[in-house]
Each structure stands twice: as C-alpha cells, then as structure tokens.
C-alpha cells in the first residue's frame, strides 16, 4: 500500500478518502477494523474518519464461503495536490 501511495503522490495526487470492503467467511475481523483504519490512514496521510473498512460474508456460498479465499474491494477518491 505504501508503494502505491508513493506512486500516486509522485503523479501529483493525494488521497481524499477510501471506502473498502472485505468479503470473507472467517476469521471475524470486526475487532481489528479500527486498527486497519489507523494503519491505512497513517500510510495515506488522511484521518481515520476518511477511511471506511467494512466486512461481509457470502453466507457460506462459493469459494469464500468454503474459506478457500477472500475478496477485497476499495474505492479511493483522489484529488490534486
């Protein structure tokens, strides 16, 4: 993530906010979300209020439900420096 942020910054952009979703059956990550937000905020130079981390499951369907993998999605709003 740090490398990606550095590349974005070199091109003259800054992160405004991040909206992310993790899709996994287990482990349950609810207790770790504040820590994830803090780390992401520090790397991207935004506040924790600007970082959304959500988690969901597939109700035991597909490869995620069988705990063979996970999916992660993120939408990042960028602005000019």
N, CA, C and O atoms as a Maestro MAE file, in Angstrom:
{
 s_m_m2io_version
 :::
 2.0.0
}

f_m_ct {
 s_m_title
 :::
 protein
 m_atom[324] {
  # First column is atom index #
  i_m_mmod_type
  r_m_x_coord
  r_m_y_coord
  r_m_z_coord
  i_m_residue_number
  s_m_chain_name
  s_m_pdb_residue_name
  s_m_pdb_atom_name
  i_m_atomic_number
  :::
  1 25 0.826 -1.178 0.000 1 A "UNK " " N  " 7
  2 3 0.000 0.000 0.000 1 A "UNK " " CA " 6
  3 2 0.876 1.250 0.000 1 A "UNK " " C  " 6
  4 15 0.568 2.224 -0.688 1 A "UNK " " O  " 8
  5 25 1.960 1.227 0.764 2 A "UNK " " N  " 7
  6 3 2.855 2.387 0.829 2 A "UNK " " CA " 6
  7 2 3.428 2.697 -0.547 2 A "UNK " " C  " 6
  8 15 3.496 3.863 -0.938 2 A "UNK " " O  " 8
  9 25 3.836 1.686 -1.279 3 A "UNK " " N  " 7
  10 3 4.393 1.872 -2.629 3 A "UNK " " CA " 6
  11 2 3.340 2.488 -3.547 3 A "UNK " " C  " 6
  12 15 3.644 3.398 -4.319 3 A "UNK " " O  " 8
  13 25 2.114 1.999 -3.466 4 A "UNK " " N  " 7
  14 3 1.022 2.529 -4.284 4 A "UNK " " CA " 6
  15 2 0.768 3.995 -3.940 4 A "UNK " " C  " 6
  16 15 0.599 4.821 -4.836 4 A "UNK " " O  " 8
  17 25 0.741 4.320 -2.654 5 A "UNK " " N  " 7
  18 3 0.540 5.703 -2.230 5 A "UNK " " CA " 6
  19 2 1.662 6.594 -2.764 5 A "UNK " " C  " 6
  20 15 1.410 7.696 -3.250 5 A "UNK " " O  " 8
  21 25 2.894 6.111 -2.669 6 A "UNK " " N  " 7
  22 3 4.036 6.900 -3.164 6 A "UNK " " CA " 6
  23 2 3.901 7.183 -4.661 6 A "UNK " " C  " 6
  24 15 4.193 8.293 -5.107 6 A "UNK " " O  " 8
  25 25 3.467 6.204 -5.431 7 A "UNK " " N  " 7
  26 3 3.283 6.402 -6.875 7 A "UNK " " CA " 6
  27 2 2.200 7.440 -7.156 7 A "UNK " " C  " 6
  28 15 2.360 8.288 -8.034 7 A "UNK " " O  " 8
  29 25 1.112 7.372 -6.419 8 A "UNK " " N  " 7
  30 3 0.022 8.338 -6.584 8 A "UNK " " CA " 6
  31 2 0.516 9.741 -6.250 8 A "UNK " " C  " 6
  32 15 0.227 10.696 -6.971 8 A "UNK " " O  " 8
  33 25 1.260 9.859 -5.155 9 A "UNK " " N  " 7
  34 3 1.784 11.155 -4.717 9 A "UNK " " CA " 6
  35 2 2.763 11.732 -5.744 9 A "UNK " " C  " 6
  36 15 2.750 12.934 -6.009 9 A "UNK " " O  " 8
  37 25 3.604 10.883 -6.317 10 A "UNK " " N  " 7
  38 3 4.576 11.326 -7.334 10 A "UNK " " CA " 6
  39 2 3.878 11.903 -8.569 10 A "UNK " " C  " 6
  40 15 4.430 12.772 -9.244 10 A "UNK " " O  " 8
  41 25 2.685 11.428 -8.860 11 A "UNK " " N  " 7
  42 3 1.922 11.908 -10.021 11 A "UNK " " CA " 6
  43 2 1.142 13.183 -9.715 11 A "UNK " " C  " 6
  44 15 0.449 13.711 -10.584 11 A "UNK " " O  " 8
  45 25 1.253 13.682 -8.478 12 A "UNK " " N  " 7
  46 3 0.605 14.944 -8.135 12 A "UNK " " CA " 6
  47 2 -0.788 14.818 -7.546 12 A "UNK " " C  " 6
  48 15 -1.565 15.772 -7.579 12 A "UNK " " O  " 8
  49 25 -1.113 13.644 -7.005 13 A "UNK " " N  " 7
  50 3 -2.427 13.430 -6.405 13 A "UNK " " CA " 6
  51 2 -2.295 13.143 -4.920 13 A "UNK " " C  " 6
  52 15 -1.229 12.771 -4.430 13 A "UNK " " O  " 8
  53 25 -3.410 13.325 -4.213 14 A "UNK " " N  " 7
  54 3 -3.480 12.969 -2.802 14 A "UNK " " CA " 6
  55 2 -4.764 12.170 -2.583 14 A "UNK " " C  " 6
  56 15 -5.724 12.294 -3.342 14 A "UNK " " O  " 8
  57 25 -4.763 11.369 -1.557 15 A "UNK " " N  " 7
  58 3 -5.942 10.590 -1.195 15 A "UNK " " CA " 6
  59 2 -6.883 11.494 -0.412 15 A "UNK " " C  " 6
  60 15 -6.469 12.173 0.527 15 A "UNK " " O  " 8
  61 25 -8.157 11.496 -0.807 16 A "UNK " " N  " 7
  62 3 -9.176 12.248 -0.074 16 A "UNK " " CA " 6
  63 2 -9.915 11.310 0.884 16 A "UNK " " C  " 6
  64 15 -10.066 11.621 2.066 16 A "UNK " " O  " 8
  65 25 -10.373 10.169 0.378 17 A "UNK " " N  " 7
  66 3 -10.973 9.166 1.256 17 A "UNK " " CA " 6
  67 2 -10.910 7.785 0.613 17 A "UNK " " C  " 6
  68 15 -10.662 7.647 -0.585 17 A "UNK " " O  " 8
  69 25 -11.139 6.782 1.428 18 A "UNK " " N  " 7
  70 3 -11.073 5.384 0.995 18 A "UNK " " CA " 6
  71 2 -12.293 4.660 1.541 18 A "UNK " " C  " 6
  72 15 -12.637 4.801 2.715 18 A "UNK " " O  " 8
  73 25 -12.945 3.885 0.682 19 A "UNK " " N  " 7
  74 3 -14.070 3.043 1.080 19 A "UNK " " CA " 6
  75 2 -13.713 1.617 0.694 19 A "UNK " " C  " 6
  76 15 -13.575 1.313 -0.491 19 A "UNK " " O  " 8
  77 25 -13.561 0.740 1.677 20 A "UNK " " N  " 7
  78 3 -13.129 -0.634 1.376 20 A "UNK " " CA " 6
  79 2 -14.058 -1.650 2.012 20 A "UNK " " C  " 6
  80 15 -14.682 -1.399 3.043 20 A "UNK " " O  " 8
  81 25 -14.130 -2.813 1.360 21 A "UNK " " N  " 7
  82 3 -14.938 -3.920 1.857 21 A "UNK " " CA " 6
  83 2 -14.136 -5.203 1.729 21 A "UNK " " C  " 6
  84 15 -13.552 -5.484 0.682 21 A "UNK " " O  " 8
  85 25 -14.113 -5.970 2.795 22 A "UNK " " N  " 7
  86 3 -13.503 -7.290 2.784 22 A "UNK " " CA " 6
  87 2 -14.621 -8.312 2.826 22 A "UNK " " C  " 6
  88 15 -15.536 -8.211 3.643 22 A "UNK " " O  " 8
  89 25 -14.546 -9.286 1.951 23 A "UNK " " N  " 7
  90 3 -15.555 -10.336 1.886 23 A "UNK " " CA " 6
  91 2 -14.871 -11.656 2.241 23 A "UNK " " C  " 6
  92 15 -14.104 -12.208 1.452 23 A "UNK " " O  " 8
  93 25 -15.168 -12.149 3.451 24 A "UNK " " N  " 7
  94 3 -14.560 -13.383 3.917 24 A "UNK " " CA " 6
  95 2 -15.472 -14.053 4.932 24 A "UNK " " C  " 6
  96 15 -16.211 -13.392 5.662 24 A "UNK " " O  " 8
  97 25 -15.407 -15.368 4.962 25 A "UNK " " N  " 7
  98 3 -16.253 -16.121 5.884 25 A "UNK " " CA " 6
  99 2 -15.666 -16.076 7.302 25 A "UNK " " C  " 6
  100 15 -16.387 -15.874 8.279 25 A "UNK " " O  " 8
  101 25 -14.381 -16.264 7.389 26 A "UNK " " N  " 7
  102 3 -13.695 -16.190 8.674 26 A "UNK " " CA " 6
  103 2 -12.232 -15.879 8.404 26 A "UNK " " C  " 6
  104 15 -11.752 -16.180 7.311 26 A "UNK " " O  " 8
  105 25 -11.522 -15.310 9.315 27 A "UNK " " N  " 7
  106 3 -11.925 -15.009 10.680 27 A "UNK " " CA " 6
  107 2 -12.795 -13.758 10.740 27 A "UNK " " C  " 6
  108 15 -12.848 -12.981 9.786 27 A "UNK " " O  " 8
  109 25 -13.454 -13.578 11.835 28 A "UNK " " N  " 7
  110 3 -14.232 -12.366 12.061 28 A "UNK " " CA " 6
  111 2 -13.247 -11.235 12.358 28 A "UNK " " C  " 6
  112 15 -12.388 -11.370 13.228 28 A "UNK " " O  " 8
  113 25 -13.373 -10.128 11.637 29 A "UNK " " N  " 7
  114 3 -12.373 -9.064 11.755 29 A "UNK " " CA " 6
  115 2 -12.900 -7.783 12.398 29 A "UNK " " C  " 6
  116 15 -12.188 -6.780 12.447 29 A "UNK " " O  " 8
  117 25 -14.119 -7.805 12.883 30 A "UNK " " N  " 7
  118 3 -14.734 -6.595 13.428 30 A "UNK " " CA " 6
  119 2 -13.856 -5.894 14.467 30 A "UNK " " C  " 6
  120 15 -13.757 -4.667 14.474 30 A "UNK " " O  " 8
  121 25 -13.229 -6.662 15.328 31 A "UNK " " N  " 7
  122 3 -12.394 -6.067 16.374 31 A "UNK " " CA " 6
  123 2 -11.137 -5.399 15.821 31 A "UNK " " C  " 6
  124 15 -10.549 -4.547 16.486 31 A "UNK " " O  " 8
  125 25 -10.723 -5.773 14.623 32 A "UNK " " N  " 7
  126 3 -9.498 -5.249 14.036 32 A "UNK " " CA " 6
  127 2 -9.718 -4.049 13.119 32 A "UNK " " C  " 6
  128 15 -8.753 -3.419 12.685 32 A "UNK " " O  " 8
  129 25 -10.967 -3.729 12.823 33 A "UNK " " N  " 7
  130 3 -11.258 -2.645 11.886 33 A "UNK " " CA " 6
  131 2 -10.665 -1.309 12.333 33 A "UNK " " C  " 6
  132 15 -10.076 -0.622 11.499 33 A "UNK " " O  " 8
  133 25 -10.785 -0.901 13.592 34 A "UNK " " N  " 7
  134 3 -10.158 0.370 13.989 34 A "UNK " " CA " 6
  135 2 -8.643 0.389 13.750 34 A "UNK " " C  " 6
  136 15 -8.095 1.409 13.332 34 A "UNK " " O  " 8
  137 25 -7.972 -0.727 14.012 35 A "UNK " " N  " 7
  138 3 -6.530 -0.804 13.773 35 A "UNK " " CA " 6
  139 2 -6.224 -0.692 12.278 35 A "UNK " " C  " 6
  140 15 -5.275 -0.015 11.883 35 A "UNK " " O  " 8
  141 25 -7.028 -1.356 11.457 36 A "UNK " " N  " 7
  142 3 -6.843 -1.277 9.999 36 A "UNK " " CA " 6
  143 2 -7.013 0.162 9.526 36 A "UNK " " C  " 6
  144 15 -6.216 0.663 8.733 36 A "UNK " " O  " 8
  145 25 -8.061 0.821 10.022 37 A "UNK " " N  " 7
  146 3 -8.302 2.210 9.638 37 A "UNK " " CA " 6
  147 2 -7.125 3.096 10.032 37 A "UNK " " C  " 6
  148 15 -6.706 3.953 9.254 37 A "UNK " " O  " 8
  149 25 -6.597 2.898 11.223 38 A "UNK " " N  " 7
  150 3 -5.473 3.704 11.698 38 A "UNK " " CA " 6
  151 2 -4.235 3.515 10.824 38 A "UNK " " C  " 6
  152 15 -3.582 4.488 10.447 38 A "UNK " " O  " 8
  153 25 -3.915 2.274 10.507 39 A "UNK " " N  " 7
  154 3 -2.732 1.986 9.689 39 A "UNK " " CA " 6
  155 2 -2.891 2.559 8.288 39 A "UNK " " C  " 6
  156 15 -1.967 3.180 7.764 39 A "UNK " " O  " 8
  157 25 -4.054 2.358 7.679 40 A "UNK " " N  " 7
  158 3 -4.305 2.882 6.332 40 A "UNK " " CA " 6
  159 2 -4.247 4.406 6.343 40 A "UNK " " C  " 6
  160 15 -3.677 5.013 5.436 40 A "UNK " " O  " 8
  161 25 -4.834 5.026 7.366 41 A "UNK " " N  " 7
  162 3 -4.822 6.489 7.472 41 A "UNK " " CA " 6
  163 2 -3.393 7.014 7.584 41 A "UNK " " C  " 6
  164 15 -3.048 8.012 6.951 41 A "UNK " " O  " 8
  165 25 -2.572 6.359 8.375 42 A "UNK " " N  " 7
  166 3 -1.181 6.793 8.528 42 A "UNK " " CA " 6
  167 2 -0.417 6.691 7.211 42 A "UNK " " C  " 6
  168 15 0.343 7.594 6.863 42 A "UNK " " O  " 8
  169 25 -0.612 5.614 6.489 43 A "UNK " " N  " 7
  170 3 0.094 5.417 5.220 43 A "UNK " " CA " 6
  171 2 -0.333 6.444 4.180 43 A "UNK " " C  " 6
  172 15 0.495 6.952 3.424 43 A "UNK " " O  " 8
  173 25 -1.628 6.747 4.144 44 A "UNK " " N  " 7
  174 3 -2.173 7.614 3.088 44 A "UNK " " CA " 6
  175 2 -2.309 9.079 3.492 44 A "UNK " " C  " 6
  176 15 -2.763 9.901 2.696 44 A "UNK " " O  " 8
  177 25 -1.922 9.408 4.710 45 A "UNK " " N  " 7
  178 3 -1.933 10.792 5.218 45 A "UNK " " CA " 6
  179 2 -3.339 11.400 5.243 45 A "UNK " " C  " 6
  180 15 -3.533 12.557 4.870 45 A "UNK " " O  " 8
  181 25 -4.307 10.608 5.686 46 A "UNK " " N  " 7
  182 3 -5.670 11.103 5.902 46 A "UNK " " CA " 6
  183 2 -6.059 10.770 7.336 46 A "UNK " " C  " 6
  184 15 -5.295 10.116 8.046 46 A "UNK " " O  " 8
  185 25 -7.235 11.212 7.773 47 A "UNK " " N  " 7
  186 3 -7.703 10.871 9.117 47 A "UNK " " CA " 6
  187 2 -8.419 9.524 9.082 47 A "UNK " " C  " 6
  188 15 -8.816 9.043 8.021 47 A "UNK " " O  " 8
  189 25 -8.575 8.931 10.253 48 A "UNK " " N  " 7
  190 3 -9.291 7.651 10.305 48 A "UNK " " CA " 6
  191 2 -10.746 7.816 9.886 48 A "UNK " " C  " 6
  192 15 -11.364 6.858 9.421 48 A "UNK " " O  " 8
  193 25 -11.301 9.005 10.041 49 A "UNK " " N  " 7
  194 3 -12.678 9.264 9.598 49 A "UNK " " CA " 6
  195 2 -12.800 9.202 8.080 49 A "UNK " " C  " 6
  196 15 -13.896 9.028 7.547 49 A "UNK " " O  " 8
  197 25 -11.678 9.342 7.387 50 A "UNK " " N  " 7
  198 3 -11.672 9.293 5.927 50 A "UNK " " CA " 6
  199 2 -11.450 7.886 5.385 50 A "UNK " " C  " 6
  200 15 -11.384 7.693 4.171 50 A "UNK " " O  " 8
  201 25 -11.334 6.906 6.274 51 A "UNK " " N  " 7
  202 3 -11.079 5.516 5.872 51 A "UNK " " CA " 6
  203 2 -12.222 4.643 6.366 51 A "UNK " " C  " 6
  204 15 -12.441 4.514 7.571 51 A "UNK " " O  " 8
  205 25 -12.941 4.053 5.439 52 A "UNK " " N  " 7
  206 3 -14.023 3.135 5.777 52 A "UNK " " CA " 6
  207 2 -13.571 1.707 5.486 52 A "UNK " " C  " 6
  208 15 -13.124 1.400 4.381 52 A "UNK " " O  " 8
  209 25 -13.691 0.842 6.485 53 A "UNK " " N  " 7
  210 3 -13.386 -0.582 6.310 53 A "UNK " " CA " 6
  211 2 -14.614 -1.346 6.774 53 A "UNK " " C  " 6
  212 15 -15.034 -1.227 7.925 53 A "UNK " " O  " 8
  213 25 -15.188 -2.132 5.867 54 A "UNK " " N  " 7
  214 3 -16.363 -2.938 6.187 54 A "UNK " " CA " 6
  215 2 -16.046 -4.401 5.910 54 A "UNK " " C  " 6
  216 15 -15.138 -4.715 5.140 54 A "UNK " " O  " 8
  217 25 -16.798 -5.287 6.542 55 A "UNK " " N  " 7
  218 3 -16.622 -6.717 6.311 55 A "UNK " " CA " 6
  219 2 -17.976 -7.359 6.086 55 A "UNK " " C  " 6
  220 15 -18.986 -6.949 6.657 55 A "UNK " " O  " 8
  221 25 -17.971 -8.379 5.238 56 A "UNK " " N  " 7
  222 3 -19.195 -9.126 4.957 56 A "UNK " " CA " 6
  223 2 -18.825 -10.574 4.657 56 A "UNK " " C  " 6
  224 15 -17.650 -10.905 4.499 56 A "UNK " " O  " 8
  225 25 -19.825 -11.422 4.581 57 A "UNK " " N  " 7
  226 3 -19.618 -12.827 4.229 57 A "UNK " " CA " 6
  227 2 -20.437 -13.142 2.982 57 A "UNK " " C  " 6
  228 15 -21.193 -12.306 2.485 57 A "UNK " " O  " 8
  229 25 -20.270 -14.361 2.494 58 A "UNK " " N  " 7
  230 3 -21.093 -14.813 1.370 58 A "UNK " " CA " 6
  231 2 -22.107 -15.849 1.832 58 A "UNK " " C  " 6
  232 15 -22.644 -16.613 1.030 58 A "UNK " " O  " 8
  233 25 -22.364 -15.863 3.152 59 A "UNK " " N  " 7
  234 3 -23.321 -16.814 3.745 59 A "UNK " " CA " 6
  235 2 -22.978 -18.248 3.344 59 A "UNK " " C  " 6
  236 15 -23.856 -19.035 2.989 59 A "UNK " " O  " 8
  237 25 -21.693 -18.571 3.407 60 A "UNK " " N  " 7
  238 3 -21.142 -19.901 3.157 60 A "UNK " " CA " 6
  239 2 -21.306 -20.367 1.714 60 A "UNK " " C  " 6
  240 15 -21.309 -21.569 1.447 60 A "UNK " " O  " 8
  241 25 -21.443 -19.424 0.782 61 A "UNK " " N  " 7
  242 3 -21.554 -19.781 -0.633 61 A "UNK " " CA " 6
  243 2 -20.220 -19.553 -1.345 61 A "UNK " " C  " 6
  244 15 -19.467 -18.642 -0.998 61 A "UNK " " O  " 8
  245 25 -19.940 -20.387 -2.337 62 A "UNK " " N  " 7
  246 3 -18.772 -20.212 -3.186 62 A "UNK " " CA " 6
  247 2 -17.451 -20.442 -2.471 62 A "UNK " " C  " 6
  248 15 -17.411 -20.926 -1.340 62 A "UNK " " O  " 8
  249 25 -16.356 -20.078 -3.166 63 A "UNK " " N  " 7
  250 3 -15.028 -20.330 -2.610 63 A "UNK " " CA " 6
  251 2 -14.780 -19.528 -1.334 63 A "UNK " " C  " 6
  252 15 -14.010 -19.955 -0.474 63 A "UNK " " O  " 8
  253 25 -15.425 -18.375 -1.208 64 A "UNK " " N  " 7
  254 3 -15.269 -17.583 0.012 64 A "UNK " " CA " 6
  255 2 -15.982 -18.276 1.171 64 A "UNK " " C  " 6
  256 15 -15.438 -18.371 2.272 64 A "UNK " " O  " 8
  257 25 -17.173 -18.749 0.929 65 A "UNK " " N  " 7
  258 3 -17.936 -19.456 1.958 65 A "UNK " " CA " 6
  259 2 -17.280 -20.746 2.393 65 A "UNK " " C  " 6
  260 15 -17.433 -21.168 3.539 65 A "UNK " " O  " 8
  261 25 -16.542 -21.384 1.481 66 A "UNK " " N  " 7
  262 3 -15.802 -22.601 1.819 66 A "UNK " " CA " 6
  263 2 -14.453 -22.271 2.455 66 A "UNK " " C  " 6
  264 15 -13.663 -23.171 2.739 66 A "UNK " " O  " 8
  265 25 -14.190 -20.989 2.677 67 A "UNK " " N  " 7
  266 3 -12.953 -20.497 3.290 67 A "UNK " " CA " 6
  267 2 -11.720 -20.849 2.475 67 A "UNK " " C  " 6
  268 15 -10.657 -21.137 3.025 67 A "UNK " " O  " 8
  269 25 -11.875 -20.821 1.146 68 A "UNK " " N  " 7
  270 3 -10.752 -21.077 0.247 68 A "UNK " " CA " 6
  271 2 -10.087 -19.781 -0.205 68 A "UNK " " C  " 6
  272 15 -9.056 -19.818 -0.875 68 A "UNK " " O  " 8
  273 25 -10.653 -18.660 0.148 69 A "UNK " " N  " 7
  274 3 -10.093 -17.371 -0.243 69 A "UNK " " CA " 6
  275 2 -10.971 -16.249 0.244 69 A "UNK " " C  " 6
  276 15 -11.926 -16.462 0.991 69 A "UNK " " O  " 8
  277 25 -10.634 -15.037 -0.194 70 A "UNK " " N  " 7
  278 3 -11.417 -13.862 0.166 70 A "UNK " " CA " 6
  279 2 -11.363 -12.864 -0.979 70 A "UNK " " C  " 6
  280 15 -10.570 -13.011 -1.909 70 A "UNK " " O  " 8
  281 25 -12.211 -11.853 -0.903 71 A "UNK " " N  " 7
  282 3 -12.220 -10.760 -1.869 71 A "UNK " " CA " 6
  283 2 -12.065 -9.461 -1.099 71 A "UNK " " C  " 6
  284 15 -12.542 -9.329 0.028 71 A "UNK " " O  " 8
  285 25 -11.393 -8.506 -1.723 72 A "UNK " " N  " 7
  286 3 -11.258 -7.185 -1.133 72 A "UNK " " CA " 6
  287 2 -11.524 -6.156 -2.217 72 A "UNK " " C  " 6
  288 15 -11.001 -6.262 -3.326 72 A "UNK " " O  " 8
  289 25 -12.335 -5.165 -1.893 73 A "UNK " " N  " 7
  290 3 -12.661 -4.084 -2.809 73 A "UNK " " CA " 6
  291 2 -12.300 -2.762 -2.154 73 A "UNK " " C  " 6
  292 15 -12.461 -2.596 -0.945 73 A "UNK " " O  " 8
  293 25 -11.812 -1.824 -2.954 74 A "UNK " " N  " 7
  294 3 -11.553 -0.496 -2.411 74 A "UNK " " CA " 6
  295 2 -11.818 0.537 -3.478 74 A "UNK " " C  " 6
  296 15 -11.439 0.368 -4.637 74 A "UNK " " O  " 8
  297 25 -12.476 1.613 -3.075 75 A "UNK " " N  " 7
  298 3 -12.685 2.769 -3.932 75 A "UNK " " CA " 6
  299 2 -11.974 3.936 -3.266 75 A "UNK " " C  " 6
  300 15 -12.199 4.229 -2.092 75 A "UNK " " O  " 8
  301 25 -11.116 4.597 -4.029 76 A "UNK " " N  " 7
  302 3 -10.308 5.671 -3.473 76 A "UNK " " CA " 6
  303 2 -10.597 6.956 -4.254 76 A "UNK " " C  " 6
  304 15 -10.491 6.984 -5.480 76 A "UNK " " O  " 8
  305 25 -10.961 8.014 -3.534 77 A "UNK " " N  " 7
  306 3 -11.179 9.297 -4.142 77 A "UNK " " CA " 6
  307 2 -9.856 10.072 -4.075 77 A "UNK " " C  " 6
  308 15 -9.290 10.268 -2.999 77 A "UNK " " O  " 8
  309 25 -9.383 10.504 -5.236 78 A "UNK " " N  " 7
  310 3 -8.125 11.249 -5.308 78 A "UNK " " CA " 6
  311 2 -8.395 12.701 -5.679 78 A "UNK " " C  " 6
  312 15 -9.372 13.008 -6.362 78 A "UNK " " O  " 8
  313 25 -7.531 13.575 -5.229 79 A "UNK " " N  " 7
  314 3 -7.591 14.987 -5.596 79 A "UNK " " CA " 6
  315 2 -6.199 15.473 -5.962 79 A "UNK " " C  " 6
  316 15 -5.204 14.832 -5.627 79 A "UNK " " O  " 8
  317 25 -6.132 16.584 -6.636 80 A "UNK " " N  " 7
  318 3 -4.835 17.160 -6.987 80 A "UNK " " CA " 6
  319 2 -4.175 17.756 -5.750 80 A "UNK " " C  " 6
  320 15 -4.847 18.302 -4.875 80 A "UNK " " O  " 8
  321 25 -2.882 17.647 -5.691 81 A "UNK " " N  " 7
  322 3 -2.133 18.237 -4.571 81 A "UNK " " CA " 6
  323 2 -2.171 19.739 -4.655 81 A "UNK " " C  " 6
  324 15 -1.600 20.419 -3.803 81 A "UNK " " O  " 8
  :::
 }
 m_bond[323] {
  # First column is bond index #
  i_m_from
  i_m_to
  i_m_order
  :::
  1 1 2 1
  2 2 3 1
  3 3 4 2
  4 3 5 1
  5 5 6 1
  6 6 7 1
  7 7 8 2
  8 7 9 1
  9 9 10 1
  10 10 11 1
  11 11 12 2
  12 11 13 1
  13 13 14 1
  14 14 15 1
  15 15 16 2
  16 15 17 1
  17 17 18 1
  18 18 19 1
  19 19 20 2
  20 19 21 1
  21 21 22 1
  22 22 23 1
  23 23 24 2
  24 23 25 1
  25 25 26 1
  26 26 27 1
  27 27 28 2
  28 27 29 1
  29 29 30 1
  30 30 31 1
  31 31 32 2
  32 31 33 1
  33 33 34 1
  34 34 35 1
  35 35 36 2
  36 35 37 1
  37 37 38 1
  38 38 39 1
  39 39 40 2
  40 39 41 1
  41 41 42 1
  42 42 43 1
  43 43 44 2
  44 43 45 1
  45 45 46 1
  46 46 47 1
  47 47 48 2
  48 47 49 1
  49 49 50 1
  50 50 51 1
  51 51 52 2
  52 51 53 1
  53 53 54 1
  54 54 55 1
  55 55 56 2
  56 55 57 1
  57 57 58 1
  58 58 59 1
  59 59 60 2
  60 59 61 1
  61 61 62 1
  62 62 63 1
  63 63 64 2
  64 63 65 1
  65 65 66 1
  66 66 67 1
  67 67 68 2
  68 67 69 1
  69 69 70 1
  70 70 71 1
  71 71 72 2
  72 71 73 1
  73 73 74 1
  74 74 75 1
  75 75 76 2
  76 75 77 1
  77 77 78 1
  78 78 79 1
  79 79 80 2
  80 79 81 1
  81 81 82 1
  82 82 83 1
  83 83 84 2
  84 83 85 1
  85 85 86 1
  86 86 87 1
  87 87 88 2
  88 87 89 1
  89 89 90 1
  90 90 91 1
  91 91 92 2
  92 91 93 1
  93 93 94 1
  94 94 95 1
  95 95 96 2
  96 95 97 1
  97 97 98 1
  98 98 99 1
  99 99 100 2
  100 99 101 1
  101 101 102 1
  102 102 103 1
  103 103 104 2
  104 103 105 1
  105 105 106 1
  106 106 107 1
  107 107 108 2
  108 107 109 1
  109 109 110 1
  110 110 111 1
  111 111 112 2
  112 111 113 1
  113 113 114 1
  114 114 115 1
  115 115 116 2
  116 115 117 1
  117 117 118 1
  118 118 119 1
  119 119 120 2
  120 119 121 1
  121 121 122 1
  122 122 123 1
  123 123 124 2
  124 123 125 1
  125 125 126 1
  126 126 127 1
  127 127 128 2
  128 127 129 1
  129 129 130 1
  130 130 131 1
  131 131 132 2
  132 131 133 1
  133 133 134 1
  134 134 135 1
  135 135 136 2
  136 135 137 1
  137 137 138 1
  138 138 139 1
  139 139 140 2
  140 139 141 1
  141 141 142 1
  142 142 143 1
  143 143 144 2
  144 143 145 1
  145 145 146 1
  146 146 147 1
  147 147 148 2
  148 147 149 1
  149 149 150 1
  150 150 151 1
  151 151 152 2
  152 151 153 1
  153 153 154 1
  154 154 155 1
  155 155 156 2
  156 155 157 1
  157 157 158 1
  158 158 159 1
  159 159 160 2
  160 159 161 1
  161 161 162 1
  162 162 163 1
  163 163 164 2
  164 163 165 1
  165 165 166 1
  166 166 167 1
  167 167 168 2
  168 167 169 1
  169 169 170 1
  170 170 171 1
  171 171 172 2
  172 171 173 1
  173 173 174 1
  174 174 175 1
  175 175 176 2
  176 175 177 1
  177 177 178 1
  178 178 179 1
  179 179 180 2
  180 179 181 1
  181 181 182 1
  182 182 183 1
  183 183 184 2
  184 183 185 1
  185 185 186 1
  186 186 187 1
  187 187 188 2
  188 187 189 1
  189 189 190 1
  190 190 191 1
  191 191 192 2
  192 191 193 1
  193 193 194 1
  194 194 195 1
  195 195 196 2
  196 195 197 1
  197 197 198 1
  198 198 199 1
  199 199 200 2
  200 199 201 1
  201 201 202 1
  202 202 203 1
  203 203 204 2
  204 203 205 1
  205 205 206 1
  206 206 207 1
  207 207 208 2
  208 207 209 1
  209 209 210 1
  210 210 211 1
  211 211 212 2
  212 211 213 1
  213 213 214 1
  214 214 215 1
  215 215 216 2
  216 215 217 1
  217 217 218 1
  218 218 219 1
  219 219 220 2
  220 219 221 1
  221 221 222 1
  222 222 223 1
  223 223 224 2
  224 223 225 1
  225 225 226 1
  226 226 227 1
  227 227 228 2
  228 227 229 1
  229 229 230 1
  230 230 231 1
  231 231 232 2
  232 231 233 1
  233 233 234 1
  234 234 235 1
  235 235 236 2
  236 235 237 1
  237 237 238 1
  238 238 239 1
  239 239 240 2
  240 239 241 1
  241 241 242 1
  242 242 243 1
  243 243 244 2
  244 243 245 1
  245 245 246 1
  246 246 247 1
  247 247 248 2
  248 247 249 1
  249 249 250 1
  250 250 251 1
  251 251 252 2
  252 251 253 1
  253 253 254 1
  254 254 255 1
  255 255 256 2
  256 255 257 1
  257 257 258 1
  258 258 259 1
  259 259 260 2
  260 259 261 1
  261 261 262 1
  262 262 263 1
  263 263 264 2
  264 263 265 1
  265 265 266 1
  266 266 267 1
  267 267 268 2
  268 267 269 1
  269 269 270 1
  270 270 271 1
  271 271 272 2
  272 271 273 1
  273 273 274 1
  274 274 275 1
  275 275 276 2
  276 275 277 1
  277 277 278 1
  278 278 279 1
  279 279 280 2
  280 279 281 1
  281 281 282 1
  282 282 283 1
  283 283 284 2
  284 283 285 1
  285 285 286 1
  286 286 287 1
  287 287 288 2
  288 287 289 1
  289 289 290 1
  290 290 291 1
  291 291 292 2
  292 291 293 1
  293 293 294 1
  294 294 295 1
  295 295 296 2
  296 295 297 1
  297 297 298 1
  298 298 299 1
  299 299 300 2
  300 299 301 1
  301 301 302 1
  302 302 303 1
  303 303 304 2
  304 303 305 1
  305 305 306 1
  306 306 307 1
  307 307 308 2
  308 307 309 1
  309 309 310 1
  310 310 311 1
  311 311 312 2
  312 311 313 1
  313 313 314 1
  314 314 315 1
  315 315 316 2
  316 315 317 1
  317 317 318 1
  318 318 319 1
  319 319 320 2
  320 319 321 1
  321 321 322 1
  322 322 323 1
  323 323 324 2
  :::
 }
}
